[in-house]
Amino acid sequence: MARVKRGVTAHRRHKRLLQDAEGRRGTRSKLIKPAREALLHALAYAFAGRRQRKRQLRALWIVRLNAAARQHGLTYGRFVSGLKRANVALDRKVLADIAVRDAATFARIAEIAKSA
């Protein structure tokens, strides 16, 4: 069986790795092992960050809804439970957007939640 020389393959893989690690400081952008380590950490942080963004946005929507609901004499919890009882199927993202952009519509929604 013929001998396989892997220099070209390894060089191509290392080159791609260093291109991905571009912009890092010091050896993290120049040497293979630190670059690989930096890249693996960056990918792990990016994965976790995509999950955290969803949590943070939901928390932001809840804060906005609480502030808007309190202007209409409701707490966030009573507002959401009132909407559930009234079978209003709007999620927090849409409700927060309405609260920010259209105060009159939100006032009507708050009245529905209050009466339920």
Secondary structure, DSSP 8 states (H G I E B T S, - for coil): ------HHHHHHHHHHHHHHTTT--GGGGTSHHHHHHHHHHHHHHHHHHHHHHHHHHHHHHHHHHHHHHHHTT--HHHHHHHHHHTT----HHHHHHHHHH-HHHHHHHHHHHHH-
